[in-house]
Amino acid sequence: MAHLPTHDTANTKPVETIHPDNLPGAAHNPGIVAAALEKLVEHSADHADVRNAIHAPMHMLKSIPLVHKLVPGIEELAEQYHVGNFVIVRSTGERIFESMPIYPRLGMHLLFYGGTQIKLLHNRSVETILKDLSVRQGKIYDSPESVKSIPSFIQTYTIALDELEQPDITKYTCFNDFFSRKLKPGVRPVQNAEDPSGFCSAADCRLTVFPSVDLAKQFWIKGSNFTIPDLLGVGADSEQAQLFKDSSVAVFRLAPQDYHRFHSPLDGIVGDTNDISGEYYTVNPQAVNEPGFDVFTANKRSVLYVTHTPTSTPVAFVAIGAMLVGSIKWTAGGQKGTTVKRGDELGYFAYGGSTVVVLFPKGLMQFDDDLVKNSAVPVETLVKVGDSLGNTILPAN
């Protein structure tokens, strides 16, 4: 997502509230939108500039004729509205606007038709199309030829190469190799590392936190069927469902430009993982905030349980795939019995935007005040791996 100055955003035109009627004319037809997404994904295989494919920025559509051809009139929407989301930069307190790329905007249009039994391209459902596109995009970005897209991706999202363990982009074997890039040791220090009661951010992300599940549902996760058992893929009367019944919730949303490795927010011991199959819906806030969409409990995800060492309390770490995400890979998080410290790597996402949801059992976590305040607006806070998340309020063993 490209950053736009807040004063320019606020004073020029309104921010779009996504609705299926917003796309003009023939573009309202979900079949046309699905066909456009398919063409944009295929275009990414042949063209080096990501801005002429799935990463076409909504605020720049007027200068991208290919998108006008595939989705007639969408440039008019981009002229009338800012398309994206506000976030707060934690380090400065500045409120900025992040302009959305084309693919999640089109994906949200299709989301309104998901589960309706409407058949689109080649008699496929919305869910099948999004899965097929995600698999196809993953294969394209796994191919050696995809390295040609790395320079334009860096330019589009202003990615800092001096933070990378391997700053020479010619050393990456494919686009996904760069997408799951590693950082230099020490560039994401753990804040308050000497405090044994501390927790830290699990990712470079846009963060929301809620002291209870009820507050998370009130301000952020509006899906009418969202429940903790569904998120974890367990029965309502299971031990896990009871343990996390009224847990505190942290939602770490990763945008395409972010460093896509995720890290332990706590000092703990790695436990079991549980892979849950699912859909490939976008995890953009406007989808998560829509009452009709149960994105987190519908999407493909993998659940890791980590026991917080100071209090012997289990914490649930849920890595959630999203539209065009190829896969979820565990590194240390896949090694049961391993001891991890705050900031240690647990795993990574292959290509696409994605989300981590962490559940802290009731009474374990007290989130930092600024994060709670921003989340109640509600607005996401832009944070880095290692930034302070909060402290435990339970006594140590």
Disulfide bonds with the S-S distance in Angstrom:
none
